[in-house]
């Protein structure tokens, strides 16, 4: 909970890259189906 709050308050580059990567993969996955 505490770590999640810190990530939301100050998004670290790793978190942003990870979420962006997951979003891109999700878009490609749904597009393939």
C-alpha positions in Angstrom: 0.0 0.0 0.0 2.7 2.4 1.0 4.9 1.6 -2.1 1.9 1.9 -4.3 1.1 5.3 -3.0 4.7 6.5 -3.5 4.7 5.2 -7.1 1.4 7.1 -7.8 2.7 10.3 -6.1 6.1 10.2 -7.8 6.0 7.8 -10.8 9.5 6.4 -11.3 10.8 5.9 -14.9 10.7 2.1 -14.3 7.1 2.1 -13.4 6.2 4.3 -16.3 8.1 2.2 -18.7 6.6 -1.0 -17.3 3.0 0.3 -17.5 3.6 1.6 -21.0 5.1 -1.7 -22.1 2.2 -3.7 -20.7 -0.2 -1.3 -22.4 1.5 -1.7 -25.8 1.5 -5.5 -25.4 -2.2 -5.5 -24.4 -3.0 -3.4 -27.5 -1.1 -5.7 -29.8 -2.7 -8.8 -28.2 -6.2 -7.5 -28.6 -5.4 -6.4 -32.2 -4.2 -9.9 -33.1 -7.4 -11.4 -31.7 
